[in-house]
Amino acid sequence: MARNGGKVLTHKQLLSDVWGPDYIAEMNSLRVFMATLRRKTEKQPAQPRYLLTDQGVGYRLADD
């Protein structure tokens, strides 16, 4: 995500790049991972400023 600041990375793309192609159906695992990452990095995880969700598409790292 850091290499692609501001660009949306799809769920499948993230799952494949991080855990491998056998895990592209593990959407719940990705959601749990992102929630955990937000709790560790965001002041207000329920209102993220850095790790943003594009509903139905994927996630992106804010580029500001």
CHARMM-style PDB file with segment names, atoms N, HN, CA, C and O in Angstrom:
ATOM      1  N   MET     1       0.824  -1.179   0.000  1.00  0.00      PROA
ATOM      2  CA  MET     1       0.000   0.000   0.000  1.00  0.00      PROA
ATOM      3  C   MET     1       0.876   1.254   0.000  1.00  0.00      PROA
ATOM      4  O   MET     1       0.533   2.255  -0.629  1.00  0.00      PROA
ATOM      5  N   ALA     2       1.991   1.197   0.698  1.00  0.00      PROA
ATOM      6  HN  ALA     2       2.270   0.384   1.209  1.00  0.00      PROA
ATOM      7  CA  ALA     2       2.874   2.364   0.760  1.00  0.00      PROA
ATOM      8  C   ALA     2       3.440   2.712  -0.616  1.00  0.00      PROA
ATOM      9  O   ALA     2       3.654   3.883  -0.928  1.00  0.00      PROA
ATOM     10  N   ARG     3       3.676   1.713  -1.414  1.00  0.00      PROA
ATOM     11  HN  ARG     3       3.502   0.762  -1.160  1.00  0.00      PROA
ATOM     12  CA  ARG     3       4.198   1.951  -2.768  1.00  0.00      PROA
ATOM     13  C   ARG     3       3.144   2.523  -3.702  1.00  0.00      PROA
ATOM     14  O   ARG     3       3.470   3.082  -4.749  1.00  0.00      PROA
ATOM     15  N   ASN     4       1.877   2.383  -3.321  1.00  0.00      PROA
ATOM     16  HN  ASN     4       1.612   1.929  -2.471  1.00  0.00      PROA
ATOM     17  CA  ASN     4       0.776   2.806  -4.180  1.00  0.00      PROA
ATOM     18  C   ASN     4      -0.108   3.829  -3.476  1.00  0.00      PROA
ATOM     19  O   ASN     4      -1.332   3.773  -3.599  1.00  0.00      PROA
ATOM     20  N   GLY     5       0.487   4.757  -2.744  1.00  0.00      PROA
ATOM     21  HN  GLY     5       1.481   4.803  -2.644  1.00  0.00      PROA
ATOM     22  CA  GLY     5      -0.264   5.763  -1.997  1.00  0.00      PROA
ATOM     23  C   GLY     5      -1.316   6.453  -2.849  1.00  0.00      PROA
ATOM     24  O   GLY     5      -1.021   6.957  -3.933  1.00  0.00      PROA
ATOM     25  N   GLY     6      -2.550   6.471  -2.348  1.00  0.00      PROA
ATOM     26  HN  GLY     6      -2.789   6.062  -1.468  1.00  0.00      PROA
ATOM     27  CA  GLY     6      -3.649   7.115  -3.050  1.00  0.00      PROA
ATOM     28  C   GLY     6      -4.354   6.237  -4.064  1.00  0.00      PROA
ATOM     29  O   GLY     6      -5.446   6.581  -4.515  1.00  0.00      PROA
ATOM     30  N   LYS     7      -3.763   5.119  -4.434  1.00  0.00      PROA
ATOM     31  HN  LYS     7      -2.875   4.839  -4.068  1.00  0.00      PROA
ATOM     32  CA  LYS     7      -4.368   4.219  -5.419  1.00  0.00      PROA
ATOM     33  C   LYS     7      -5.114   3.097  -4.707  1.00  0.00      PROA
ATOM     34  O   LYS     7      -4.643   2.547  -3.712  1.00  0.00      PROA
ATOM     35  N   VAL     8      -6.271   2.774  -5.233  1.00  0.00      PROA
ATOM     36  HN  VAL     8      -6.654   3.220  -6.042  1.00  0.00      PROA
ATOM     37  CA  VAL     8      -7.063   1.687  -4.657  1.00  0.00      PROA
ATOM     38  C   VAL     8      -6.445   0.350  -5.041  1.00  0.00      PROA
ATOM     39  O   VAL     8      -6.160   0.092  -6.211  1.00  0.00      PROA
ATOM     40  N   LEU     9      -6.245  -0.492  -4.037  1.00  0.00      PROA
ATOM     41  HN  LEU     9      -6.476  -0.283  -3.087  1.00  0.00      PROA
ATOM     42  CA  LEU     9      -5.798  -1.857  -4.268  1.00  0.00      PROA
ATOM     43  C   LEU     9      -6.986  -2.765  -3.993  1.00  0.00      PROA
ATOM     44  O   LEU     9      -7.571  -2.716  -2.911  1.00  0.00      PROA
ATOM     45  N   THR    10      -7.339  -3.583  -4.956  1.00  0.00      PROA
ATOM     46  HN  THR    10      -6.863  -3.623  -5.835  1.00  0.00      PROA
ATOM     47  CA  THR    10      -8.515  -4.437  -4.809  1.00  0.00      PROA
ATOM     48  C   THR    10      -8.288  -5.489  -3.733  1.00  0.00      PROA
ATOM     49  O   THR    10      -7.155  -5.799  -3.364  1.00  0.00      PROA
ATOM     50  N   HSD    11      -9.404  -6.028  -3.240  1.00  0.00      PROA
ATOM     51  HN  HSD    11     -10.325  -5.776  -3.539  1.00  0.00      PROA
ATOM     52  CA  HSD    11      -9.332  -7.089  -2.238  1.00  0.00      PROA
ATOM     53  C   HSD    11      -8.490  -8.252  -2.772  1.00  0.00      PROA
ATOM     54  O   HSD    11      -7.595  -8.743  -2.084  1.00  0.00      PROA
ATOM     55  N   LYS    12      -8.777  -8.683  -3.985  1.00  0.00      PROA
ATOM     56  HN  LYS    12      -9.504  -8.284  -4.544  1.00  0.00      PROA
ATOM     57  CA  LYS    12      -8.059  -9.813  -4.579  1.00  0.00      PROA
ATOM     58  C   LYS    12      -6.575  -9.509  -4.731  1.00  0.00      PROA
ATOM     59  O   LYS    12      -5.729 -10.368  -4.487  1.00  0.00      PROA
ATOM     60  N   GLN    13      -6.269  -8.297  -5.130  1.00  0.00      PROA
ATOM     61  HN  GLN    13      -6.957  -7.598  -5.328  1.00  0.00      PROA
ATOM     62  CA  GLN    13      -4.878  -7.893  -5.328  1.00  0.00      PROA
ATOM     63  C   GLN    13      -4.113  -7.948  -3.999  1.00  0.00      PROA
ATOM     64  O   GLN    13      -3.005  -8.480  -3.939  1.00  0.00      PROA
ATOM     65  N   LEU    14      -4.703  -7.401  -2.949  1.00  0.00      PROA
ATOM     66  HN  LEU    14      -5.604  -6.968  -2.997  1.00  0.00      PROA
ATOM     67  CA  LEU    14      -4.059  -7.419  -1.635  1.00  0.00      PROA
ATOM     68  C   LEU    14      -3.878  -8.843  -1.121  1.00  0.00      PROA
ATOM     69  O   LEU    14      -2.798  -9.212  -0.660  1.00  0.00      PROA
ATOM     70  N   LEU    15      -4.935  -9.633  -1.204  1.00  0.00      PROA
ATOM     71  HN  LEU    15      -5.812  -9.333  -1.579  1.00  0.00      PROA
ATOM     72  CA  LEU    15      -4.856 -11.009  -0.720  1.00  0.00      PROA
ATOM     73  C   LEU    15      -3.794 -11.806  -1.467  1.00  0.00      PROA
ATOM     74  O   LEU    15      -3.018 -12.540  -0.855  1.00  0.00      PROA
ATOM     75  N   SER    16      -3.758 -11.664  -2.767  1.00  0.00      PROA
ATOM     76  HN  SER    16      -4.388 -11.067  -3.264  1.00  0.00      PROA
ATOM     77  CA  SER    16      -2.789 -12.395  -3.578  1.00  0.00      PROA
ATOM     78  C   SER    16      -1.361 -11.932  -3.303  1.00  0.00      PROA
ATOM     79  O   SER    16      -0.455 -12.754  -3.165  1.00  0.00      PROA
ATOM     80  N   ASP    17      -1.159 -10.618  -3.223  1.00  0.00      PROA
ATOM     81  HN  ASP    17      -1.894  -9.950  -3.335  1.00  0.00      PROA
ATOM     82  CA  ASP    17       0.186 -10.076  -3.018  1.00  0.00      PROA
ATOM     83  C   ASP    17       0.739 -10.377  -1.629  1.00  0.00      PROA
ATOM     84  O   ASP    17       1.936 -10.617  -1.473  1.00  0.00      PROA
ATOM     85  N   VAL    18      -0.133 -10.364  -0.616  1.00  0.00      PROA
ATOM     86  HN  VAL    18      -1.106 -10.169  -0.743  1.00  0.00      PROA
ATOM     87  CA  VAL    18       0.332 -10.544   0.760  1.00  0.00      PROA
ATOM     88  C   VAL    18       0.363 -12.009   1.171  1.00  0.00      PROA
ATOM     89  O   VAL    18       1.357 -12.469   1.732  1.00  0.00      PROA
ATOM     90  N   TRP    19      -0.713 -12.752   0.900  1.00  0.00      PROA
ATOM     91  HN  TRP    19      -1.520 -12.379   0.444  1.00  0.00      PROA
ATOM     92  CA  TRP    19      -0.809 -14.136   1.368  1.00  0.00      PROA
ATOM     93  C   TRP    19      -0.671 -15.174   0.259  1.00  0.00      PROA
ATOM     94  O   TRP    19      -0.518 -16.363   0.542  1.00  0.00      PROA
ATOM     95  N   GLY    20      -0.723 -14.746  -0.988  1.00  0.00      PROA
ATOM     96  HN  GLY    20      -0.847 -13.780  -1.218  1.00  0.00      PROA
ATOM     97  CA  GLY    20      -0.582 -15.667  -2.105  1.00  0.00      PROA
ATOM     98  C   GLY    20      -1.903 -15.938  -2.802  1.00  0.00      PROA
ATOM     99  O   GLY    20      -2.968 -15.692  -2.238  1.00  0.00      PROA
ATOM    100  N   PRO    21      -1.838 -16.445  -4.029  1.00  0.00      PROA
ATOM    101  CA  PRO    21      -3.040 -16.638  -4.844  1.00  0.00      PROA
ATOM    102  C   PRO    21      -4.047 -17.634  -4.267  1.00  0.00      PROA
ATOM    103  O   PRO    21      -5.221 -17.594  -4.636  1.00  0.00      PROA
ATOM    104  N   ASP    22      -3.626 -18.509  -3.390  1.00  0.00      PROA
ATOM    105  HN  ASP    22      -2.673 -18.542  -3.091  1.00  0.00      PROA
ATOM    106  CA  ASP    22      -4.557 -19.470  -2.796  1.00  0.00      PROA
ATOM    107  C   ASP    22      -5.518 -18.824  -1.805  1.00  0.00      PROA
ATOM    108  O   ASP    22      -6.466 -19.466  -1.353  1.00  0.00      PROA
ATOM    109  N   TYR    23      -5.279 -17.563  -1.465  1.00  0.00      PROA
ATOM    110  HN  TYR    23      -4.508 -17.042  -1.832  1.00  0.00      PROA
ATOM    111  CA  TYR    23      -6.068 -16.898  -0.427  1.00  0.00      PROA
ATOM    112  C   TYR    23      -6.995 -15.801  -0.956  1.00  0.00      PROA
ATOM    113  O   TYR    23      -7.530 -15.027  -0.163  1.00  0.00      PROA
ATOM    114  N   ILE    24      -7.198 -15.716  -2.264  1.00  0.00      PROA
ATOM    115  HN  ILE    24      -6.763 -16.345  -2.908  1.00  0.00      PROA
ATOM    116  CA  ILE    24      -7.993 -14.612  -2.801  1.00  0.00      PROA
ATOM    117  C   ILE    24      -9.455 -14.652  -2.387  1.00  0.00      PROA
ATOM    118  O   ILE    24     -10.166 -13.665  -2.574  1.00  0.00      PROA
ATOM    119  N   ALA    25      -9.919 -15.747  -1.836  1.00  0.00      PROA
ATOM    120  HN  ALA    25      -9.341 -16.549  -1.684  1.00  0.00      PROA
ATOM    121  CA  ALA    25     -11.308 -15.829  -1.376  1.00  0.00      PROA
ATOM    122  C   ALA    25     -11.443 -15.498   0.114  1.00  0.00      PROA
ATOM    123  O   ALA    25     -12.553 -15.525   0.646  1.00  0.00      PROA
ATOM    124  N   GLU    26     -10.361 -15.193   0.780  1.00  0.00      PROA
ATOM    125  HN  GLU    26      -9.460 -15.170   0.348  1.00  0.00      PROA
ATOM    126  CA  GLU    26     -10.358 -14.955   2.235  1.00  0.00      PROA
ATOM    127  C   GLU    26     -10.652 -13.497   2.585  1.00  0.00      PROA
ATOM    128  O   GLU    26      -9.853 -12.840   3.251  1.00  0.00      PROA
ATOM    129  N   MET    27     -11.798 -12.998   2.134  1.00  0.00      PROA
ATOM    130  HN  MET    27     -12.447 -13.532   1.592  1.00  0.00      PROA
ATOM    131  CA  MET    27     -12.171 -11.604   2.360  1.00  0.00      PROA
ATOM    132  C   MET    27     -12.288 -11.275   3.841  1.00  0.00      PROA
ATOM    133  O   MET    27     -11.883 -10.191   4.263  1.00  0.00      PROA
ATOM    134  N   ASN    28     -12.826 -12.177   4.628  1.00  0.00      PROA
ATOM    135  HN  ASN    28     -13.155 -13.057   4.285  1.00  0.00      PROA
ATOM    136  CA  ASN    28     -12.994 -11.899   6.052  1.00  0.00      PROA
ATOM    137  C   ASN    28     -11.640 -11.730   6.737  1.00  0.00      PROA
ATOM    138  O   ASN    28     -11.487 -10.877   7.612  1.00  0.00      PROA
ATOM    139  N   SER    29     -10.670 -12.529   6.347  1.00  0.00      PROA
ATOM    140  HN  SER    29     -10.793 -13.222   5.637  1.00  0.00      PROA
ATOM    141  CA  SER    29      -9.327 -12.398   6.915  1.00  0.00      PROA
ATOM    142  C   SER    29      -8.738 -11.027   6.617  1.00  0.00      PROA
ATOM    143  O   SER    29      -8.088 -10.428   7.473  1.00  0.00      PROA
ATOM    144  N   LEU    30      -8.962 -10.534   5.417  1.00  0.00      PROA
ATOM    145  HN  LEU    30      -9.490 -11.020   4.721  1.00  0.00      PROA
ATOM    146  CA  LEU    30      -8.463  -9.215   5.040  1.00  0.00      PROA
ATOM    147  C   LEU    30      -9.148  -8.130   5.864  1.00  0.00      PROA
ATOM    148  O   LEU    30      -8.491  -7.200   6.330  1.00  0.00      PROA
ATOM    149  N   ARG    31     -10.446  -8.240   6.044  1.00  0.00      PROA
ATOM    150  HN  ARG    31     -10.979  -8.996   5.665  1.00  0.00      PROA
ATOM    151  CA  ARG    31     -11.178  -7.249   6.851  1.00  0.00      PROA
ATOM    152  C   ARG    31     -10.666  -7.220   8.286  1.00  0.00      PROA
ATOM    153  O   ARG    31     -10.473  -6.148   8.859  1.00  0.00      PROA
ATOM    154  N   VAL    32     -10.450  -8.381   8.857  1.00  0.00      PROA
ATOM    155  HN  VAL    32     -10.607  -9.252   8.392  1.00  0.00      PROA
ATOM    156  CA  VAL    32      -9.935  -8.473  10.232  1.00  0.00      PROA
ATOM    157  C   VAL    32      -8.535  -7.868  10.304  1.00  0.00      PROA
ATOM    158  O   VAL    32      -8.230  -7.123  11.235  1.00  0.00      PROA
ATOM    159  N   PHE    33      -7.694  -8.177   9.341  1.00  0.00      PROA
ATOM    160  HN  PHE    33      -7.941  -8.782   8.584  1.00  0.00      PROA
ATOM    161  CA  PHE    33      -6.340  -7.639   9.312  1.00  0.00      PROA
ATOM    162  C   PHE    33      -6.364  -6.115   9.224  1.00  0.00      PROA
ATOM    163  O   PHE    33      -5.633  -5.438   9.948  1.00  0.00      PROA
ATOM    164  N   MET    34      -7.202  -5.574   8.338  1.00  0.00      PROA
ATOM    165  HN  MET    34      -7.795  -6.124   7.749  1.00  0.00      PROA
ATOM    166  CA  MET    34      -7.274  -4.119   8.179  1.00  0.00      PROA
ATOM    167  C   MET    34      -7.804  -3.459   9.449  1.00  0.00      PROA
ATOM    168  O   MET    34      -7.321  -2.395   9.836  1.00  0.00      PROA
ATOM    169  N   ALA    35      -8.782  -4.068  10.097  1.00  0.00      PROA
ATOM    170  HN  ALA    35      -9.175  -4.932   9.783  1.00  0.00      PROA
ATOM    171  CA  ALA    35      -9.312  -3.517  11.345  1.00  0.00      PROA
ATOM    172  C   ALA    35      -8.222  -3.503  12.418  1.00  0.00      PROA
ATOM    173  O   ALA    35      -8.103  -2.533  13.167  1.00  0.00      PROA
ATOM    174  N   THR    36      -7.442  -4.554  12.493  1.00  0.00      PROA
ATOM    175  HN  THR    36      -7.539  -5.341  11.885  1.00  0.00      PROA
ATOM    176  CA  THR    36      -6.351  -4.627  13.459  1.00  0.00      PROA
ATOM    177  C   THR    36      -5.289  -3.566  13.158  1.00  0.00      PROA
ATOM    178  O   THR    36      -4.789  -2.897  14.062  1.00  0.00      PROA
ATOM    179  N   LEU    37      -4.962  -3.429  11.895  1.00  0.00      PROA
ATOM    180  HN  LEU    37      -5.369  -3.972  11.160  1.00  0.00      PROA
ATOM    181  CA  LEU    37      -3.984  -2.429  11.483  1.00  0.00      PROA
ATOM    182  C   LEU    37      -4.472  -1.016  11.804  1.00  0.00      PROA
ATOM    183  O   LEU    37      -3.692  -0.169  12.238  1.00  0.00      PROA
ATOM    184  N   ARG    38      -5.747  -0.769  11.591  1.00  0.00      PROA
ATOM    185  HN  ARG    38      -6.381  -1.457  11.239  1.00  0.00      PROA
ATOM    186  CA  ARG    38      -6.315   0.550  11.932  1.00  0.00      PROA
ATOM    187  C   ARG    38      -6.250   0.819  13.431  1.00  0.00      PROA
ATOM    188  O   ARG    38      -5.924   1.929  13.850  1.00  0.00      PROA
ATOM    189  N   ARG    39      -6.557  -0.189  14.237  1.00  0.00      PROA
ATOM    190  HN  ARG    39      -6.821  -1.091  13.896  1.00  0.00      PROA
ATOM    191  CA  ARG    39      -6.490  -0.002  15.698  1.00  0.00      PROA
ATOM    192  C   ARG    39      -5.072   0.362  16.136  1.00  0.00      PROA
ATOM    193  O   ARG    39      -4.891   1.081  17.118  1.00  0.00      PROA
ATOM    194  N   LYS    40      -4.080  -0.128  15.419  1.00  0.00      PROA
ATOM    195  HN  LYS    40      -4.228  -0.713  14.621  1.00  0.00      PROA
ATOM    196  CA  LYS    40      -2.695   0.135  15.777  1.00  0.00      PROA
ATOM    197  C   LYS    40      -2.164   1.453  15.217  1.00  0.00      PROA
ATOM    198  O   LYS    40      -1.203   2.000  15.759  1.00  0.00      PROA
ATOM    199  N   THR    41      -2.760   1.974  14.153  1.00  0.00      PROA
ATOM    200  HN  THR    41      -3.540   1.529  13.713  1.00  0.00      PROA
ATOM    201  CA  THR    41      -2.199   3.149  13.481  1.00  0.00      PROA
ATOM    202  C   THR    41      -3.059   4.400  13.523  1.00  0.00      PROA
ATOM    203  O   THR    41      -2.537   5.509  13.408  1.00  0.00      PROA
ATOM    204  N   GLU    42      -4.350   4.244  13.683  1.00  0.00      PROA
ATOM    205  HN  GLU    42      -4.774   3.343  13.776  1.00  0.00      PROA
ATOM    206  CA  GLU    42      -5.262   5.388  13.630  1.00  0.00      PROA
ATOM    207  C   GLU    42      -5.615   5.877  15.030  1.00  0.00      PROA
ATOM    208  O   GLU    42      -5.790   5.070  15.943  1.00  0.00      PROA
ATOM    209  N   LYS    43      -5.721   7.192  15.207  1.00  0.00      PROA
ATOM    210  HN  LYS    43      -5.580   7.849  14.466  1.00  0.00      PROA
ATOM    211  CA  LYS    43      -6.177   7.739  16.490  1.00  0.00      PROA
ATOM    212  C   LYS    43      -7.625   7.370  16.747  1.00  0.00      PROA
ATOM    213  O   LYS    43      -8.002   7.045  17.873  1.00  0.00      PROA
ATOM    214  N   GLN    44      -8.438   7.421  15.693  1.00  0.00      PROA
ATOM    215  HN  GLN    44      -8.131   7.684  14.779  1.00  0.00      PROA
ATOM    216  CA  GLN    44      -9.845   7.045  15.777  1.00  0.00      PROA
ATOM    217  C   GLN    44     -10.121   6.000  14.695  1.00  0.00      PROA
ATOM    218  O   GLN    44     -10.499   6.350  13.577  1.00  0.00      PROA
ATOM    219  N   PRO    45      -9.938   4.738  15.018  1.00  0.00      PROA
ATOM    220  CA  PRO    45     -10.082   3.681  14.011  1.00  0.00      PROA
ATOM    221  C   PRO    45     -11.443   3.660  13.310  1.00  0.00      PROA
ATOM    222  O   PRO    45     -11.534   3.246  12.154  1.00  0.00      PROA
ATOM    223  N   ALA    46     -12.489   4.097  13.989  1.00  0.00      PROA
ATOM    224  HN  ALA    46     -12.415   4.433  14.928  1.00  0.00      PROA
ATOM    225  CA  ALA    46     -13.817   4.107  13.364  1.00  0.00      PROA
ATOM    226  C   ALA    46     -13.939   5.215  12.315  1.00  0.00      PROA
ATOM    227  O   ALA    46     -14.839   5.188  11.477  1.00  0.00      PROA
ATOM    228  N   GLN    47     -13.037   6.176  12.369  1.00  0.00      PROA
ATOM    229  HN  GLN    47     -12.305   6.198  13.051  1.00  0.00      PROA
ATOM    230  CA  GLN    47     -13.009   7.267  11.390  1.00  0.00      PROA
ATOM    231  C   GLN    47     -11.583   7.386  10.850  1.00  0.00      PROA
ATOM    232  O   GLN    47     -10.873   8.339  11.172  1.00  0.00      PROA
ATOM    233  N   PRO    48     -11.173   6.431  10.040  1.00  0.00      PROA
ATOM    234  CA  PRO    48      -9.781   6.379   9.587  1.00  0.00      PROA
ATOM    235  C   PRO    48      -9.390   7.552   8.695  1.00  0.00      PROA
ATOM    236  O   PRO    48     -10.181   8.037   7.886  1.00  0.00      PROA
ATOM    237  N   ARG    49      -8.151   7.988   8.868  1.00  0.00      PROA
ATOM    238  HN  ARG    49      -7.509   7.594   9.525  1.00  0.00      PROA
ATOM    239  CA  ARG    49      -7.594   9.061   8.032  1.00  0.00      PROA
ATOM    240  C   ARG    49      -6.567   8.513   7.048  1.00  0.00      PROA
ATOM    241  O   ARG    49      -6.300   9.131   6.017  1.00  0.00      PROA
ATOM    242  N   TYR    50      -5.995   7.366   7.361  1.00  0.00      PROA
ATOM    243  HN  TYR    50      -6.211   6.864   8.198  1.00  0.00      PROA
ATOM    244  CA  TYR    50      -4.883   6.848   6.567  1.00  0.00      PROA
ATOM    245  C   TYR    50      -5.229   5.584   5.781  1.00  0.00      PROA
ATOM    246  O   TYR    50      -4.939   5.499   4.588  1.00  0.00      PROA
ATOM    247  N   LEU    51      -5.842   4.608   6.435  1.00  0.00      PROA
ATOM    248  HN  LEU    51      -6.078   4.677   7.404  1.00  0.00      PROA
ATOM    249  CA  LEU    51      -6.208   3.353   5.779  1.00  0.00      PROA
ATOM    250  C   LEU    51      -7.683   3.420   5.400  1.00  0.00      PROA
ATOM    251  O   LEU    51      -8.561   3.171   6.226  1.00  0.00      PROA
ATOM    252  N   LEU    52      -7.937   3.754   4.161  1.00  0.00      PROA
ATOM    253  HN  LEU    52      -7.224   3.956   3.489  1.00  0.00      PROA
ATOM    254  CA  LEU    52      -9.291   4.031   3.699  1.00  0.00      PROA
ATOM    255  C   LEU    52      -9.887   2.859   2.938  1.00  0.00      PROA
ATOM    256  O   LEU    52      -9.189   2.124   2.239  1.00  0.00      PROA
ATOM    257  N   THR    53     -11.197   2.706   3.091  1.00  0.00      PROA
ATOM    258  HN  THR    53     -11.764   3.303   3.659  1.00  0.00      PROA
ATOM    259  CA  THR    53     -11.932   1.648   2.405  1.00  0.00      PROA
ATOM    260  C   THR    53     -12.682   2.243   1.221  1.00  0.00      PROA
ATOM    261  O   THR    53     -13.344   3.273   1.354  1.00  0.00      PROA
ATOM    262  N   ASP    54     -12.582   1.609   0.088  1.00  0.00      PROA
ATOM    263  HN  ASP    54     -12.044   0.772  -0.019  1.00  0.00      PROA
ATOM    264  CA  ASP    54     -13.433   1.911  -1.064  1.00  0.00      PROA
ATOM    265  C   ASP    54     -14.407   0.747  -1.144  1.00  0.00      PROA
ATOM    266  O   ASP    54     -14.066  -0.331  -1.633  1.00  0.00      PROA
ATOM    267  N   GLN    55     -15.629   0.974  -0.658  1.00  0.00      PROA
ATOM    268  HN  GLN    55     -15.906   1.849  -0.262  1.00  0.00      PROA
ATOM    269  CA  GLN    55     -16.635  -0.083  -0.515  1.00  0.00      PROA
ATOM    270  C   GLN    55     -16.768  -0.928  -1.772  1.00  0.00      PROA
ATOM    271  O   GLN    55     -16.928  -0.408  -2.876  1.00  0.00      PROA
ATOM    272  N   GLY    56     -16.700  -2.227  -1.584  1.00  0.00      PROA
ATOM    273  HN  GLY    56     -16.570  -2.649  -0.686  1.00  0.00      PROA
ATOM    274  CA  GLY    56     -16.885  -3.170  -2.672  1.00  0.00      PROA
ATOM    275  C   GLY    56     -15.711  -3.294  -3.621  1.00  0.00      PROA
ATOM    276  O   GLY    56     -15.751  -4.095  -4.555  1.00  0.00      PROA
ATOM    277  N   VAL    57     -14.656  -2.505  -3.393  1.00  0.00      PROA
ATOM    278  HN  VAL    57     -14.623  -1.855  -2.634  1.00  0.00      PROA
ATOM    279  CA  VAL    57     -13.511  -2.522  -4.298  1.00  0.00      PROA
ATOM    280  C   VAL    57     -12.238  -2.965  -3.587  1.00  0.00      PROA
ATOM    281  O   VAL    57     -11.621  -3.964  -3.955  1.00  0.00      PROA
ATOM    282  N   GLY    58     -11.855  -2.205  -2.559  1.00  0.00      PROA
ATOM    283  HN  GLY    58     -12.356  -1.393  -2.259  1.00  0.00      PROA
ATOM    284  CA  GLY    58     -10.618  -2.522  -1.849  1.00  0.00      PROA
ATOM    285  C   GLY    58     -10.236  -1.438  -0.863  1.00  0.00      PROA
ATOM    286  O   GLY    58     -11.098  -0.778  -0.282  1.00  0.00      PROA
ATOM    287  N   TYR    59      -8.944  -1.260  -0.679  1.00  0.00      PROA
ATOM    288  HN  TYR    59      -8.244  -1.797  -1.150  1.00  0.00      PROA
ATOM    289  CA  TYR    59      -8.410  -0.326   0.300  1.00  0.00      PROA
ATOM    290  C   TYR    59      -7.365   0.542  -0.356  1.00  0.00      PROA
ATOM    291  O   TYR    59      -6.779   0.174  -1.374  1.00  0.00      PROA
ATOM    292  N   ARG    60      -7.135   1.712   0.242  1.00  0.00      PROA
ATOM    293  HN  ARG    60      -7.612   2.011   1.069  1.00  0.00      PROA
ATOM    294  CA  ARG    60      -6.063   2.586  -0.229  1.00  0.00      PROA
ATOM    295  C   ARG    60      -5.468   3.320   0.955  1.00  0.00      PROA
ATOM    296  O   ARG    60      -6.121   3.536   1.976  1.00  0.00      PROA
ATOM    297  N   LEU    61      -4.229   3.692   0.792  1.00  0.00      PROA
ATOM    298  HN  LEU    61      -3.698   3.516  -0.038  1.00  0.00      PROA
ATOM    299  CA  LEU    61      -3.511   4.480   1.770  1.00  0.00      PROA
ATOM    300  C   LEU    61      -3.652   5.936   1.360  1.00  0.00      PROA
ATOM    301  O   LEU    61      -3.328   6.295   0.228  1.00  0.00      PROA
ATOM    302  N   ALA    62      -4.129   6.774   2.265  1.00  0.00      PROA
ATOM    303  HN  ALA    62      -4.392   6.482   3.185  1.00  0.00      PROA
ATOM    304  CA  ALA    62      -4.303   8.197   1.948  1.00  0.00      PROA
ATOM    305  C   ALA    62      -2.977   8.790   1.494  1.00  0.00      PROA
ATOM    306  O   ALA    62      -1.924   8.443   2.030  1.00  0.00      PROA
ATOM    307  N   ASP    63      -3.022   9.667   0.526  1.00  0.00      PROA
ATOM    308  HN  ASP    63      -3.877   9.948   0.091  1.00  0.00      PROA
ATOM    309  CA  ASP    63      -1.789  10.238  -0.011  1.00  0.00      PROA
ATOM    310  C   ASP    63      -1.535  11.665   0.431  1.00  0.00      PROA
ATOM    311  O   ASP    63      -0.699  12.353  -0.154  1.00  0.00      PROA
ATOM    312  N   ASP    64      -2.248  12.125   1.466  1.00  0.00      PROA
ATOM    313  HN  ASP    64      -2.927  11.566   1.941  1.00  0.00      PROA
ATOM    314  CA  ASP    64      -2.033  13.504   1.912  1.00  0.00      PROA
ATOM    315  C   ASP    64      -1.039  13.638   3.011  1.00  0.00      PROA
ATOM    316  OT1 ASP    64      -0.774  14.749   3.471  1.00  0.00      PROA
TER     317      ASP     64
END
